[in-house]
Amino acid sequence: MIKLLTIISVLSVMGFTTANAAATGGTKSEITGGGSDGCGLGWQVTDKKTMLATTTRGTTNSFVPPTFGMTTGTIGCEKHEISKNEQPAAAFAVANFQALSTELAQGNGETVSGLAYLMGCNSAELGQSVKANYETIANAQSGIELYRGIRSVATCGAGI
Amino acid sequence: MKPLFSTECVRICGSTFLNLNRINKSYMKISISLTLIGLLLETAAAPMAVAAEELSTIAQSREWLNLLHYGDGWLYPKAQSRVDRETYFISPDGSTNPQAELEATIEALSKPAMLVGGKKTAAACAFPVRKQFLEKKLRRTFPHVSCPKLEEYIRDTHSDRVSLIFSTAYPNNPGSMFGHTFLKFMAPGKPDLMQPSIGYAAFVGQDGGMIYMIRGLFGGYRGAFGMTPYYAKLNEYVRSESRDLWEYDLNLSPAEVKTLALHIWELETSGGFDYYFFDENCSFILMRALEVAKPEWDLQAPRLFTIPGVTARQLIDQGNAVKEVKFRPSLRRQLVELYETLDDREGDELRAVLNGVKKASDVSSPRVLDVALTEIQYQKKSGSQLDQEIRQARSKMSAPAFFVSPEKMKAKNRPELGHAPTQLSLGGGVFEGNAFASLGFKFAFHDLLNSDLGYEPFSHIDFPSVRLRLMDHKGFYVERVGLVAITSLFPWTEREKSRSWKMAFDIRPARDLECSTCRVAHFDFGLGVALHPWTDKVVTSGLFSLYTDVGSVLSGARIGPKLEWLTVASVWDWYKVLVDVYWSGDVFQSKRKSGFWTFEAGQSFRLARDVDFRMSVSRVAPSLSHSNSSQEAQASLQVYW
């Protein structure tokens, strides 16, 4: 009897683990956005797509900051020689790199408005001026490069 | 002030009149001095001056107990705070004696030099909500203190509105049906993406597997609040994980919104809860914090577990708690909607562009390019050569981005439309010619016959359940016990070639055996493919599983393969049909030469959000047309709460 119970327990644990594995399917997690740069908030907060993790989804493997405040990911922007005033905008461009590159090609969108807000710009003006000079940023390989490109062609945002 | 001796007495006492007068005057002087001293003491030593009765009332008030997070008396004792950090309490007995904590807080607020809380600061800086609450209740002002870090936090969370955000399930993962909740504070004039967002999570480091499960279930992780701009949450949920977000704009005044933010400061800088996946999780903590901001809301439903989606519903059930509901579709859902706007020609053009067969610059419709760009982002192939070419071509077209309104997508899956998780079932039927009555109970959550309103379609996850039957000649008996069962039917499409899977662990009657009510412990796990045959309302799937049954009736165990054809149809929101046919083999042929067939068909009628009625028939036989079979028909009424 005990032997049978052991078999069942082993099988159920295997079952759970396989269920977990099956549930993990889909996209492999990766750090996109600024996580690797150190500037901007990376997307990947936890790679735990197991059943239990997503059951609760209240997990993260970030560190606990010493003071409770807004985490904007501007800390790592210094090493890219971006002035303090520009850091929030640069961090934003890094964290929203994919969506921003796309929306700038279209000329409008929420990330365009978000960047405009941080640059002290009018959203339509930012969108249109960058779209008109899209070749400058089309090949940007990183959020920082994208940001620098935007700054060079945007007709607004000189204030920051 | 009354004289020490009445004038009458003095007159009667005659000869001592002059002496008594002198005593009278001294007494008056002494009395006046004592009164003055008394008044000075009153203003200096506050607790002594607040009437004991008033203190006791405040100490036992709902607001004070909420602030200290004392238990609700259900599974957690009323006389104990749920906060796990000593630093949250100023009095050494603060976690078990609300009055002692009240007195200690008043003292600390009166003496700014006293350093308290998790960061060793003045009480006004560590506990701003307590200060606010006590100033109102005691009708007094405590000494002002400068709190630079608190002031920075107040600037960061500056807002006049707050939304409770709820995320839906991760595709192909029924476990994620529980969802997650967090808050978005909103300041006027700020783009949504930049609004401060606060969530509560467990910090799990690099743990995985078994350790992760055990620590998570038993409070081995520290929970903490984190604040990021809303775009960080959108990136995580909508883009990275393909989950929809529902935003419930709460009916709180700006002062209440501020109180909420300040209480989170109190909890994060001085308090702390060990994170328990099932009960003290993200939504539990957020509900407790909301109750501090809005004591008239009753969000403490006695439950063994806290499910975010259910807490979202509780909030809405308060009536008037929610001003507005907004929907943010996941990237995946946006794509599904976008594809529907393309006609056949455009669909072909899209595929041609994505396969590199057609150049993006040859496409005339900006909409086709917009769908292509969304598809590329969904597949996480941004930055590729193809992506760059499409973006370049798109930038030459003046049209703004094509946008499908979330309003259109909203109606289908509002979480508050869903049934409650716990189920009680009452029914009856006929089993192999014998009539029976049945009574069932299930802790949670959602099965294939439940209406999909408010839930991820065609998904199933069930937690422990038990079903009792009363039958002639057998009396009362436990018909089955469910431990866990999960089914994930994710339709395979050209675009997303996903697999489906299913598992079950329960104690069930072995209906193919002689003793068809004898129970065996059953475990199975399988993989398969699901398809939408001609409409989204139906899913049909083929699954291959391995199962094992263990029980004394088998004199041991049996193991075998299972081939299954499962079809579920969500005909209308209130009517569902299920047909399940499977063959179970027996590898070691312990009980028979061939396997056996099971056929089940069921239908359910959603009578109200939390009531449904079901009817089902089933047949187990060595072959589909065999004369010797175990047949059952039943009907039952289910209620949920």
Boltz contact constraints between the chains, C-beta under 6 A:
constraints:
  - contact:
      token1: [A, 4]
      token2: [B, 550]
      max_distance: 6.0
  - contact:
      token1: [A, 4]
      token2: [B, 557]
      max_distance: 6.0
  - contact:
      token1: [A, 8]
      token2: [B, 521]
      max_distance: 6.0
  - contact:
      token1: [A, 8]
      token2: [B, 550]
      max_distance: 6.0
  - contact:
      token1: [A, 11]
      token2: [B, 523]
      max_distance: 6.0
  - contact:
      token1: [A, 11]
      token2: [B, 548]
      max_distance: 6.0
  - contact:
      token1: [A, 12]
      token2: [B, 505]
      max_distance: 6.0
  - contact:
      token1: [A, 12]
      token2: [B, 523]
      max_distance: 6.0
  - contact:
      token1: [A, 15]
      token2: [B, 503]
      max_distance: 6.0
  - contact:
      token1: [A, 15]
      token2: [B, 523]
      max_distance: 6.0
  - contact:
      token1: [A, 15]
      token2: [B, 525]
      max_distance: 6.0
  - contact:
      token1: [A, 18]
      token2: [B, 525]
      max_distance: 6.0
  - contact:
      token1: [A, 19]
      token2: [B, 503]
      max_distance: 6.0
  - contact:
      token1: [A, 22]
      token2: [B, 501]
      max_distance: 6.0
  - contact:
      token1: [A, 23]
      token2: [B, 173]
      max_distance: 6.0
  - contact:
      token1: [A, 41]
      token2: [B, 232]
      max_distance: 6.0
  - contact:
      token1: [A, 43]
      token2: [B, 235]
      max_distance: 6.0
  - contact:
      token1: [A, 43]
      token2: [B, 236]
      max_distance: 6.0
  - contact:
      token1: [A, 43]
      token2: [B, 240]
      max_distance: 6.0
  - contact:
      token1: [A, 45]
      token2: [B, 236]
      max_distance: 6.0
  - contact:
      token1: [A, 51]
      token2: [B, 175]
      max_distance: 6.0
  - contact:
      token1: [A, 52]
      token2: [B, 213]
      max_distance: 6.0
  - contact:
      token1: [A, 54]
      token2: [B, 170]
      max_distance: 6.0
  - contact:
      token1: [A, 54]
      token2: [B, 173]
      max_distance: 6.0
  - contact:
      token1: [A, 54]
      token2: [B, 175]
      max_distance: 6.0
  - contact:
      token1: [A, 54]
      token2: [B, 176]
      max_distance: 6.0
  - contact:
      token1: [A, 55]
      token2: [B, 175]
      max_distance: 6.0
  - contact:
      token1: [A, 55]
      token2: [B, 178]
      max_distance: 6.0
  - contact:
      token1: [A, 56]
      token2: [B, 277]
      max_distance: 6.0
  - contact:
      token1: [A, 56]
      token2: [B, 281]
      max_distance: 6.0
  - contact:
      token1: [A, 57]
      token2: [B, 180]
      max_distance: 6.0
  - contact:
      token1: [A, 58]
      token2: [B, 180]
      max_distance: 6.0
  - contact:
      token1: [A, 58]
      token2: [B, 201]
      max_distance: 6.0
  - contact:
      token1: [A, 58]
      token2: [B, 202]
      max_distance: 6.0
  - contact:
      token1: [A, 58]
      token2: [B, 281]
      max_distance: 6.0
  - contact:
      token1: [A, 58]
      token2: [B, 282]
      max_distance: 6.0
  - contact:
      token1: [A, 59]
      token2: [B, 201]
      max_distance: 6.0
  - contact:
      token1: [A, 59]
      token2: [B, 202]
      max_distance: 6.0
  - contact:
      token1: [A, 59]
      token2: [B, 204]
      max_distance: 6.0
  - contact:
      token1: [A, 60]
      token2: [B, 201]
      max_distance: 6.0
  - contact:
      token1: [A, 61]
      token2: [B, 204]
      max_distance: 6.0
  - contact:
      token1: [A, 61]
      token2: [B, 205]
      max_distance: 6.0
  - contact:
      token1: [A, 64]
      token2: [B, 203]
      max_distance: 6.0
  - contact:
      token1: [A, 64]
      token2: [B, 224]
      max_distance: 6.0
  - contact:
      token1: [A, 67]
      token2: [B, 149]
      max_distance: 6.0
  - contact:
      token1: [A, 68]
      token2: [B, 268]
      max_distance: 6.0
  - contact:
      token1: [A, 68]
      token2: [B, 269]
      max_distance: 6.0
  - contact:
      token1: [A, 69]
      token2: [B, 153]
      max_distance: 6.0
  - contact:
      token1: [A, 69]
      token2: [B, 156]
      max_distance: 6.0
  - contact:
      token1: [A, 70]
      token2: [B, 156]
      max_distance: 6.0
  - contact:
      token1: [A, 70]
      token2: [B, 227]
      max_distance: 6.0
  - contact:
      token1: [A, 71]
      token2: [B, 228]
      max_distance: 6.0
  - contact:
      token1: [A, 96]
      token2: [B, 231]
      max_distance: 6.0
  - contact:
      token1: [A, 98]
      token2: [B, 377]
      max_distance: 6.0
  - contact:
      token1: [A, 98]
      token2: [B, 382]
      max_distance: 6.0
  - contact:
      token1: [A, 102]
      token2: [B, 373]
      max_distance: 6.0
  - contact:
      token1: [A, 105]
      token2: [B, 391]
      max_distance: 6.0
  - contact:
      token1: [A, 105]
      token2: [B, 394]
      max_distance: 6.0
  - contact:
      token1: [A, 105]
      token2: [B, 395]
      max_distance: 6.0
  - contact:
      token1: [A, 106]
      token2: [B, 401]
      max_distance: 6.0
  - contact:
      token1: [A, 107]
      token2: [B, 400]
      max_distance: 6.0
  - contact:
      token1: [A, 108]
      token2: [B, 400]
      max_distance: 6.0
  - contact:
      token1: [A, 108]
      token2: [B, 401]
      max_distance: 6.0
  - contact:
      token1: [A, 109]
      token2: [B, 401]
      max_distance: 6.0
  - contact:
      token1: [A, 110]
      token2: [B, 193]
      max_distance: 6.0
  - contact:
      token1: [A, 113]
      token2: [B, 191]
      max_distance: 6.0
  - contact:
      token1: [A, 114]
      token2: [B, 191]
      max_distance: 6.0
  - contact:
      token1: [A, 114]
      token2: [B, 193]
      max_distance: 6.0
  - contact:
      token1: [A, 114]
      token2: [B, 194]
      max_distance: 6.0
  - contact:
      token1: [A, 117]
      token2: [B, 191]
      max_distance: 6.0
  - contact:
      token1: [A, 117]
      token2: [B, 194]
      max_distance: 6.0
  - contact:
      token1: [A, 131]
      token2: [B, 395]
      max_distance: 6.0
  - contact:
      token1: [A, 134]
      token2: [B, 395]
      max_distance: 6.0
  - contact:
      token1: [A, 138]
      token2: [B, 388]
      max_distance: 6.0
  - contact:
      token1: [A, 138]
      token2: [B, 391]
      max_distance: 6.0
  - contact:
      token1: [A, 138]
      token2: [B, 392]
      max_distance: 6.0
